[in-house]
Amino acid sequence: MFATLSDRLTSTFKNLRSKGRLSEADIDATVREIRRALLDADVAVPVVRTFTGKVRERALSVEVSGALNPAQQVVKIVNDELVSVLGGEQRPLVFAKNPPTVILLAGLQGAGKTTLAGKLALHLREKGHTPLLVAADLQRPNAVTQLQVVGERAGVPVFAPHPGAQESAEGAVVVPGSADPVAVARDGLAAAHTRQHDVLIVDTAGRLGVDAEMMQQAADIRDAVQPDEILFVIDAMIGQDAVVTAQAFADGVGFTGVVLSKLDGDARGGAALSVASVTGRPIMFASTGEKLTDFEPFYPDRMASRILDMGDVLSLIEQAEKAFDADQADAMAGKLASGEDFTLEDFLTQMQGLKQMGSMKKMLGMLPGMGQMREAIDNFDEREVDRIEAIVRSMTPAERQTPKIINGSRRARIARGSGTTATDVNQLLERFTAAQKMMRQMARSGGMPGMPGMGALPGMGGKKSRGRSAPQKKAARAGKSGNPAKRAQQEREAAMRAAGQGPAAPAGSAFGLGAPPPAEVDPAALELPPGMEKFLGR
């Protein structure tokens, strides 16, 4: 969603890196580009004005002028202000001291409240809670049925005593006269007490626009169940109108937090940057896809890092911890430590773990600096993992254990069985061979290749040293030449000296080695200057 904004900001900061010192004109030009990028992203004008004012004030201060790298300091300032605009820090749900904790969902029709109710319920169930969904949206046709389906997929019970609005044979919407969403919500709270559910999630009706009737109904439900949290669900794709709608809900009903839905869309995303700042309520959760698992807490600092193309490694690690089994990881580590080879079965297990983490495009986008490869990421085929799985499963157990036995006829058979081509099979085997080499080196070095003290990846060792061979090194340690001819001459001379036939070293040679002993000298024969005789010891 923030791709355009991210590209604009990254391009702006790239122009600063070539400057060793920033002048006031440079800072003004940078702030001007940031203002244009935010306005193009549909951020509310008051938010843009406040944001750019703070960035300019801090950029002109001693904080930047005294920095070793002014450009990086400006990026840090923009990151800090983005985090502030997005809410400062992540706020978790506040649970009641005496269960059940009541969570009321409110918002416009089409914002995705019903689906988000199931996502939130699944998220809480995975955290060890026992949520109960209440179908209090009796105005929208089939809303109750939809919530029941979503609840069944999430493994969460749904309290739905009333079928809600139905479509007649003529296509008209018929709302039964007995439909009372306030009574349904009140009865749902009583059912949560009876069935000992610790969380109650109430799905309310939405409207196509803000009106008094909708506000009054939401206020009546609020008064009936006394919620601990009121979450305003807002479509992140509606732009500037999100701010107006959020302010109307804040004044009419009040809410404690915001949930952004459809954050995986291709809209400009200004709503996400505006709501928290305008309403003063934190963004607590974000819906990032159509699956029930595409739901995550909203971290302002991580979102700011994504916008500035600095990645979101922490979220990537959390997803990996959920997807990969710790026991399987320990078993793989033990297998490598014992010297066993990495097989295609292990390769398939790793690929399936990546698949469980979710969209590969989304994961790649969390890596730092991947904004420069956005086109390649967008063109990435998510079905590649499925093709790899089909190819491996078309192999026999012996072929998976020993890929070297796969010859031409076996490749053709595997390609037919997996619905691919022999080229696809060859490419997979090449990638597997590279992965196998890396795993072998990890096993030998006892850690990740390329890390200090842990070996290096193939191709990462730099230029090969043109050192001497083992015999040459051994000869050098013995004081011999590495040249075979010269070394032979040295060995012959050493043998002659050992037999007493070697040539004496000439006088004046280094240290006088091999020179004849000096002759006896009579001191009386020496012609000395007058007065020097006393030094001869006479």
C-alpha positions as CSV (number, residue, x, y, z in Angstrom):
1,M,0.0,0.0,0.0
2,F,2.8,2.4,0.8
3,A,4.9,1.5,-2.2
4,T,4.6,4.9,-3.9
5,L,5.2,6.9,-0.7
6,S,8.2,4.6,0.1
7,D,9.7,5.2,-3.4
8,R,9.3,8.9,-3.2
9,L,10.9,9.2,0.2
10,T,13.8,6.8,-0.7
11,S,14.5,8.8,-3.8
12,T,14.6,12.0,-1.7
13,F,17.0,10.7,0.8
14,K,19.3,9.2,-1.9
15,N,20.0,12.7,-3.1
16,L,21.2,13.7,0.4
17,R,23.8,11.0,0.7
18,S,26.2,12.6,-1.7
19,K,26.4,15.7,0.5
20,G,28.9,15.9,3.3
21,R,27.2,18.9,4.9
22,L,23.6,20.1,4.5
23,S,22.7,23.7,4.0
24,E,19.4,25.3,4.8
25,A,18.5,25.2,1.1
26,D,19.2,21.4,1.0
27,I,16.9,20.9,4.0
28,D,14.1,23.1,2.6
29,A,14.3,21.1,-0.7
30,T,14.1,17.8,1.2
31,V,11.2,19.0,3.3
32,R,9.4,20.2,0.2
33,E,9.8,16.7,-1.5
34,I,8.5,15.0,1.7
35,R,5.5,17.3,1.7
36,R,4.7,16.4,-1.9
37,A,5.1,12.7,-1.2
38,L,2.7,12.8,1.8
39,L,0.1,14.8,-0.1
40,D,0.3,12.5,-3.1
41,A,-0.3,9.6,-0.6
42,D,-3.5,11.3,0.5
43,V,-2.4,12.2,4.0
44,A,-4.6,14.8,5.7
45,V,-3.3,18.3,5.1
46,P,-3.1,19.2,8.9
47,V,-1.1,16.1,9.5
48,V,1.3,17.0,6.6
49,R,1.7,20.5,7.9
50,T,2.6,19.4,11.4
51,F,4.8,16.6,10.2
52,T,7.0,18.7,7.8
53,G,7.2,21.5,10.4
54,K,8.7,19.2,13.0
55,V,11.1,17.6,10.5
56,R,12.3,21.0,9.3
57,E,12.8,22.3,12.8
58,R,14.8,19.3,13.9
59,A,16.8,19.2,10.7
60,L,18.0,22.8,11.1
61,S,19.0,22.2,14.7
62,V,22.4,21.2,16.2
63,E,21.1,17.6,16.0
64,V,22.0,17.5,12.3
65,S,24.6,20.1,11.9
66,G,26.9,18.4,14.4
67,A,26.3,14.8,13.1
68,L,29.0,12.8,11.4
69,N,26.5,11.9,8.7
70,P,23.9,14.6,8.3
71,A,21.9,12.6,5.6
72,Q,21.5,9.6,7.9
73,Q,20.5,11.9,10.7
74,V,17.7,13.4,8.6
75,V,16.4,9.9,7.8
76,K,16.4,9.2,11.5
77,I,14.4,12.3,12.2
78,V,11.8,11.4,9.5
79,N,11.6,7.9,10.9
80,D,11.0,9.2,14.4
81,E,8.3,11.6,13.2
82,L,6.6,8.8,11.2
83,V,6.5,6.7,14.3
84,S,5.0,9.6,16.2
85,V,2.3,10.2,13.5
86,L,1.4,6.5,13.5
87,G,0.8,6.4,17.2
88,G,4.2,6.2,18.9
89,E,4.1,2.6,20.2
90,Q,2.0,-0.5,19.9
91,R,-0.9,-0.7,22.3
92,P,-2.3,-4.2,23.1
93,L,-5.8,-5.0,24.1
94,V,-6.8,-4.2,27.7
95,F,-8.5,-7.2,29.3
96,A,-11.1,-6.9,32.0
97,K,-10.1,-8.0,35.5
98,N,-13.4,-10.0,35.7
99,P,-14.1,-11.9,32.4
100,P,-15.5,-11.6,29.9
101,T,-13.7,-8.8,28.2
102,V,-16.2,-7.2,25.8
103,I,-14.9,-5.9,22.5
104,L,-17.3,-3.9,20.3
105,L,-16.6,-3.5,16.6
106,A,-18.0,-0.4,14.8
107,G,-17.5,1.1,11.4
108,L,-19.0,1.8,8.0
109,Q,-20.6,-0.9,5.8
110,G,-18.0,-2.6,3.6
111,A,-15.1,-1.9,5.9
112,G,-14.7,-5.6,6.6
113,K,-16.0,-5.8,10.2
114,T,-17.5,-9.3,10.0
115,T,-14.4,-10.9,8.5
116,L,-12.2,-9.0,10.9
117,A,-14.3,-10.3,13.8
118,G,-13.3,-13.8,12.8
119,K,-9.6,-12.8,12.4
120,L,-9.6,-11.2,15.9
121,A,-11.3,-14.2,17.4
122,L,-8.7,-16.6,15.8
123,H,-5.9,-14.3,17.0
124,L,-7.2,-14.4,20.5
125,R,-7.8,-18.2,20.4
126,E,-4.2,-18.8,19.4
127,K,-3.2,-16.7,22.4
128,G,-5.0,-19.0,24.8
129,H,-8.3,-17.2,25.1
130,T,-11.9,-18.5,24.6
131,P,-13.7,-15.9,22.6
132,L,-17.4,-15.8,21.6
133,L,-18.7,-14.0,18.6
134,V,-22.1,-12.2,18.7
135,A,-24.0,-11.6,15.5
136,A,-25.6,-8.2,16.2
137,D,-25.6,-7.0,12.6
138,L,-29.2,-7.6,11.7
139,Q,-29.6,-5.0,8.9
140,R,-27.2,-6.3,6.2
141,P,-28.6,-9.4,4.3
142,N,-26.8,-12.6,5.2
143,A,-24.5,-10.9,7.7
144,V,-25.4,-13.4,10.4
145,T,-24.7,-16.3,8.1
146,Q,-21.4,-14.8,7.0
147,L,-20.3,-14.5,10.7
148,Q,-21.3,-18.1,11.3
149,V,-19.2,-19.3,8.4
150,V,-16.2,-17.1,9.5
151,G,-16.6,-18.4,13.1
152,E,-16.6,-22.0,12.0
153,R,-13.4,-21.4,10.0
154,A,-11.8,-19.8,13.0
155,G,-12.9,-22.5,15.3
156,V,-14.9,-20.0,17.5
157,P,-18.6,-20.4,18.5
158,V,-21.1,-17.8,17.3
159,F,-24.1,-16.5,19.3
160,A,-26.8,-15.9,16.7
161,P,-30.3,-16.1,18.0
162,H,-31.8,-14.1,15.2
163,P,-31.4,-14.8,11.4
164,G,-31.2,-11.1,10.6
165,A,-32.2,-9.4,7.3
166,Q,-33.0,-11.7,4.4
167,E,-33.4,-11.1,0.7
168,S,-36.9,-11.8,-0.7
169,A,-37.5,-13.6,-4.0
170,E,-37.9,-10.2,-5.7
171,G,-34.5,-9.1,-4.4
172,A,-35.8,-6.8,-1.7
173,V,-34.2,-6.7,1.7
174,V,-36.7,-7.8,4.5
175,V,-35.8,-7.0,8.1
176,P,-38.1,-8.9,10.6
177,G,-39.8,-6.6,13.0
178,S,-38.4,-8.6,16.0
179,A,-34.8,-7.7,15.0
180,D,-33.3,-6.0,18.0
181,P,-29.5,-5.8,17.9
182,V,-29.3,-4.3,21.4
183,A,-31.2,-7.3,22.9
184,V,-29.0,-9.7,20.9
185,A,-25.8,-8.1,22.3
186,R,-27.2,-8.1,25.8
187,D,-28.2,-11.8,25.6
188,G,-24.7,-12.6,24.1
189,L,-23.1,-11.1,27.2
190,A,-25.2,-13.3,29.4
191,A,-24.3,-16.3,27.3
192,A,-20.6,-15.5,27.6
193,H,-21.0,-15.5,31.4
194,T,-22.9,-18.8,31.4
195,R,-20.5,-20.6,29.0
196,Q,-17.4,-19.1,30.7
197,H,-16.0,-17.4,27.7
198,D,-13.3,-14.8,28.6
199,V,-13.7,-12.6,25.5
200,L,-16.9,-11.4,23.8
201,I,-16.6,-9.9,20.3
202,V,-19.8,-8.0,19.2
203,D,-20.2,-7.5,15.4
204,T,-22.5,-4.5,14.8
205,A,-24.2,-3.1,11.7
206,G,-22.6,-0.6,9.3
207,R,-24.1,2.0,7.0
208,L,-23.0,3.5,3.7
209,G,-22.5,6.8,5.4
210,V,-22.5,8.5,8.7
211,D,-26.0,9.1,10.0
212,A,-27.8,9.7,13.3
213,E,-29.6,6.3,13.3
214,M,-26.4,4.3,13.0
215,M,-24.7,6.3,15.7
216,Q,-27.7,5.9,18.0
217,Q,-27.8,2.1,17.5
218,A,-24.1,1.8,18.1
219,A,-24.4,3.9,21.2
220,D,-27.3,1.8,22.5
221,I,-25.3,-1.4,22.1
222,R,-22.4,0.2,23.8
223,D,-24.5,1.2,26.8
224,A,-26.0,-2.3,26.9
225,V,-22.8,-4.3,27.1
226,Q,-20.4,-1.7,28.6
227,P,-17.4,-2.8,26.3
228,D,-13.8,-2.7,27.6
229,E,-12.6,-1.9,24.1
230,I,-14.4,-0.2,21.2
231,L,-12.5,-0.8,17.9
232,F,-13.2,1.4,15.0
233,V,-12.7,-0.7,11.8
234,I,-11.7,1.5,8.9
235,D,-11.0,0.7,5.3
236,A,-7.4,1.9,4.6
237,M,-8.3,2.5,0.9
238,I,-10.9,5.2,1.3
239,G,-8.4,8.1,1.6
240,Q,-9.3,11.5,3.1
241,D,-12.8,10.4,4.0
242,A,-11.4,8.1,6.6
243,V,-10.5,11.0,8.7
244,V,-14.0,12.5,8.5
245,T,-15.6,9.2,9.3
246,A,-13.2,8.5,12.2
247,Q,-13.9,11.9,13.7
248,A,-17.7,11.4,13.5
249,F,-17.4,8.0,15.3
250,A,-15.2,9.5,17.9
251,D,-17.7,12.2,18.6
252,G,-20.9,10.1,18.4
253,V,-19.9,6.7,19.9
254,G,-16.3,7.0,21.0
255,F,-13.7,4.3,20.4
256,T,-10.5,3.2,22.1
257,G,-8.5,2.0,19.1
258,V,-8.4,1.7,15.3
259,V,-8.2,-1.4,13.2
260,L,-7.0,-0.9,9.6
261,S,-8.5,-3.3,7.1
262,K,-7.5,-4.0,3.5
263,L,-3.9,-2.9,4.2
264,D,-2.8,-5.2,1.3
265,G,-4.6,-3.0,-1.3
266,D,-2.9,-0.8,-3.8
267,A,-4.3,2.5,-2.6
268,R,-2.1,5.3,-1.5
269,G,-2.6,4.6,2.3
270,G,-2.9,8.2,3.6
271,A,-5.7,7.1,5.9
272,A,-3.3,5.0,8.0
273,L,-1.0,8.0,8.4
274,S,-3.8,10.4,9.3
275,V,-6.3,8.6,11.6
276,A,-4.1,8.1,14.7
277,S,-2.9,11.7,14.5
278,V,-6.3,13.3,14.0
279,T,-8.3,11.2,16.4
280,G,-5.7,10.7,19.1
281,R,-6.6,7.0,19.2
282,P,-3.9,4.3,18.5
283,I,-3.9,1.9,15.6
284,M,-4.0,-1.5,17.3
285,F,-4.4,-4.1,14.5
286,A,-4.1,-4.4,10.8
287,S,-5.7,-6.8,8.4
288,T,-3.2,-7.6,5.6
289,G,-5.1,-10.1,3.4
290,E,-8.1,-12.2,2.8
291,K,-7.1,-15.2,4.9
292,L,-8.1,-15.4,8.6
293,T,-4.4,-15.6,9.4
294,D,-3.6,-12.3,7.6
295,F,-4.0,-10.3,10.8
296,E,-1.4,-8.8,13.0
297,P,-0.8,-6.2,15.7
298,F,0.1,-2.8,14.4
299,Y,3.6,-1.6,15.4
300,P,4.2,2.0,14.4
301,D,8.0,1.7,14.5
302,R,7.9,-1.3,12.2
303,M,5.5,0.3,9.8
304,A,7.7,3.4,9.6
305,S,10.7,1.2,8.8
306,R,8.7,-0.4,6.0
307,I,7.8,3.0,4.5
308,L,11.4,4.1,4.6
309,D,12.5,0.8,3.0
310,M,14.4,-0.3,6.0
311,G,12.6,-3.6,6.3
312,D,10.7,-5.2,9.1
313,V,12.9,-8.1,10.2
314,L,11.2,-8.5,13.6
315,S,7.8,-9.3,12.1
316,L,9.6,-11.7,9.7
317,I,11.2,-13.5,12.6
318,E,7.9,-13.7,14.4
319,Q,6.2,-15.3,11.4
320,A,9.1,-17.7,11.1
321,E,8.7,-18.8,14.7
322,K,5.0,-19.5,14.1
323,A,5.6,-21.4,10.8
324,F,8.6,-23.5,11.7
325,D,8.4,-26.3,14.2
326,A,11.1,-26.0,16.9
327,D,11.4,-29.8,17.2
328,Q,12.0,-30.1,13.4
329,A,14.6,-27.3,13.5
330,D,16.4,-29.1,16.4
331,A,16.3,-32.4,14.5
332,M,17.7,-30.8,11.4
333,A,20.5,-29.2,13.4
334,G,21.3,-32.6,15.0
335,K,21.3,-34.2,11.6
336,L,23.8,-31.7,10.2
337,A,26.0,-31.9,13.3
338,S,26.2,-35.7,13.0
339,G,27.5,-35.4,9.4
340,E,24.4,-36.6,7.6
341,D,23.7,-35.0,4.2
342,F,21.0,-32.6,3.4
343,T,18.4,-34.4,1.2
344,L,15.5,-33.4,-1.0
345,E,13.1,-34.4,1.8
346,D,14.7,-31.8,4.0
347,F,14.6,-29.3,1.2
348,L,10.9,-29.9,0.7
349,T,10.3,-29.5,4.5
350,Q,12.0,-26.1,4.4
351,M,10.0,-25.0,1.4
352,Q,6.8,-26.0,3.1
353,G,7.8,-24.0,6.1
354,L,8.3,-20.9,3.9
355,K,4.9,-21.6,2.4
356,Q,3.2,-21.6,5.8
357,M,4.7,-18.2,6.6
358,G,2.4,-16.7,4.0
359,S,2.9,-14.7,0.9
360,M,6.5,-14.8,-0.4
361,K,6.0,-11.3,-1.9
362,K,5.1,-10.1,1.5
363,M,8.1,-11.7,3.2
364,L,10.5,-10.4,0.6
365,G,9.0,-6.9,1.1
366,M,10.0,-7.1,4.8
367,L,13.7,-7.3,4.0
368,P,15.7,-4.1,4.1
369,G,16.4,-2.4,0.8
370,M,13.9,-4.5,-1.2
371,G,12.1,-1.5,-2.5
372,Q,14.7,-1.3,-5.2
373,M,13.6,-4.7,-6.4
374,R,9.9,-4.1,-6.2
375,E,9.3,-4.9,-9.8
376,A,11.0,-8.2,-9.5
377,I,9.1,-9.0,-6.4
378,D,5.8,-8.1,-8.0
379,N,6.6,-10.4,-10.9
380,F,7.4,-13.3,-8.5
381,D,5.1,-16.3,-9.1
382,E,3.7,-17.5,-5.8
383,R,3.0,-20.9,-7.3
384,E,6.8,-21.6,-7.5
385,V,6.7,-23.4,-4.2
386,D,3.8,-25.6,-5.4
387,R,5.8,-26.6,-8.5
388,I,8.8,-27.5,-6.3
389,E,6.7,-29.6,-4.1
390,A,5.1,-31.4,-7.1
391,I,8.6,-32.1,-8.6
392,V,10.0,-33.5,-5.3
393,R,6.9,-35.6,-4.7
394,S,7.2,-37.1,-8.2
395,M,10.6,-38.6,-7.3
396,T,11.1,-42.0,-5.7
397,P,12.5,-42.2,-2.1
398,A,15.9,-43.3,-3.5
399,E,16.0,-40.2,-5.8
400,R,15.2,-37.9,-3.0
401,Q,18.0,-39.4,-0.9
402,T,20.5,-39.5,-3.7
403,P,19.8,-37.0,-6.4
404,K,22.9,-38.0,-8.3
405,I,21.2,-41.0,-9.7
406,I,18.6,-38.9,-11.6
407,N,19.6,-39.3,-15.2
408,G,17.9,-38.2,-18.4
409,S,15.1,-40.8,-18.4
410,R,14.4,-40.2,-14.7
411,R,14.2,-36.4,-15.3
412,A,11.6,-37.0,-18.1
413,R,9.6,-39.2,-15.8
414,I,9.7,-36.7,-13.0
415,A,8.7,-33.9,-15.3
416,R,5.7,-35.9,-16.6
417,G,4.6,-36.8,-13.1
418,S,4.8,-33.2,-11.8
419,G,3.3,-31.5,-14.9
420,T,6.5,-29.6,-15.5
421,T,9.4,-29.7,-17.9
422,A,12.8,-31.3,-17.8
423,T,14.3,-27.8,-17.6
424,D,12.3,-27.1,-14.4
425,V,13.6,-30.3,-12.9
426,N,17.2,-29.3,-13.8
427,Q,16.8,-25.9,-12.3
428,L,15.5,-27.4,-9.1
429,L,18.4,-29.8,-8.8
430,E,20.8,-27.0,-9.4
431,R,19.3,-24.9,-6.6
432,F,19.2,-28.0,-4.3
433,T,22.9,-28.6,-5.0
434,A,23.8,-25.1,-4.0
435,A,21.7,-25.4,-0.8
436,Q,23.3,-28.8,-0.1
437,K,26.8,-27.3,-0.4
438,M,25.9,-24.5,2.0
439,M,24.5,-27.0,4.5
440,R,27.7,-29.0,4.3
441,Q,29.8,-26.0,5.0
442,M,27.5,-25.0,7.9
443,A,28.0,-28.5,9.4
444,R,31.8,-28.2,9.0
445,S,32.2,-24.7,10.4
446,G,29.5,-25.2,13.1
447,G,27.5,-22.1,12.1
448,M,26.1,-19.9,9.5
449,P,28.5,-19.4,6.5
450,G,29.8,-15.9,6.0
451,M,29.8,-15.1,9.7
452,P,33.1,-14.3,11.6
453,G,34.6,-17.5,12.9
454,M,32.0,-19.6,11.1
455,G,33.4,-20.2,7.7
456,A,32.3,-18.4,4.5
457,L,29.8,-19.0,1.7
458,P,31.2,-20.2,-1.6
459,G,32.2,-17.2,-3.6
460,M,32.4,-15.0,-0.5
461,G,36.0,-15.7,0.4
462,G,37.4,-13.0,-1.9
463,K,40.4,-13.7,-4.1
464,K,42.2,-17.0,-3.6
465,S,45.7,-16.6,-2.1
466,R,48.3,-17.7,-4.5
467,G,50.3,-19.3,-1.7
468,R,53.0,-21.9,-1.9
469,S,52.3,-25.6,-2.0
470,A,52.7,-27.9,1.0
471,P,56.2,-29.1,0.0
472,Q,57.2,-25.5,-0.6
473,K,55.9,-24.4,2.8
474,K,57.7,-27.3,4.4
475,A,61.0,-26.4,2.7
476,A,60.6,-22.8,3.7
477,R,60.2,-23.7,7.3
478,A,63.5,-25.7,7.0
479,G,65.3,-22.7,5.5
480,K,65.3,-24.1,1.9
481,S,64.2,-22.5,-1.3
482,G,60.9,-23.2,-2.8
483,N,62.5,-23.5,-6.3
484,P,63.2,-27.2,-7.0
485,A,66.5,-26.6,-8.8
486,K,67.9,-24.2,-6.2
487,R,66.7,-26.4,-3.4
488,A,68.7,-29.4,-5.0
489,Q,71.8,-27.2,-5.2
490,Q,71.4,-26.3,-1.5
491,E,71.0,-30.0,-0.6
492,R,74.3,-30.9,-2.5
493,E,76.3,-28.1,-0.8
494,A,74.9,-29.2,2.6
495,A,76.0,-32.8,2.0
496,M,79.6,-31.6,0.9
497,R,79.9,-29.4,4.1
498,A,78.9,-32.4,6.2
499,A,81.7,-34.5,4.6
500,G,84.3,-31.7,5.2
501,Q,84.6,-30.9,1.5
502,G,82.5,-27.9,1.3
503,P,84.0,-24.6,0.1
504,A,84.8,-22.2,2.9
505,A,82.9,-19.0,3.0
506,P,84.9,-16.0,1.8
507,A,86.3,-13.6,4.4
508,G,83.8,-10.9,5.1
509,S,80.8,-13.0,4.4
510,A,77.8,-12.7,6.6
511,F,78.8,-13.1,10.2
512,G,82.2,-14.5,9.0
513,L,80.7,-18.0,8.8
514,G,83.1,-20.5,7.3
515,A,86.1,-18.0,7.4
516,P,89.6,-19.3,8.7
517,P,90.5,-18.3,12.2
518,P,92.7,-15.1,12.5
519,A,96.5,-15.5,13.0
520,E,98.2,-14.7,16.3
521,V,99.3,-11.0,16.5
522,D,102.3,-9.8,18.5
523,P,101.4,-6.5,20.2
524,A,105.1,-5.4,20.2
525,A,105.0,-5.4,16.4
526,L,102.2,-3.0,16.3
527,E,103.0,0.6,15.4
528,L,101.0,2.6,17.8
529,P,100.7,6.4,18.3
530,P,102.7,7.9,21.2
531,G,101.0,7.4,24.6
532,M,98.9,4.4,23.5
533,E,101.2,1.8,25.0
534,K,99.6,2.0,28.4
535,F,96.4,0.5,26.9
536,L,98.2,-2.7,26.0
537,G,98.5,-3.8,29.6
538,R,102.3,-3.6,29.8
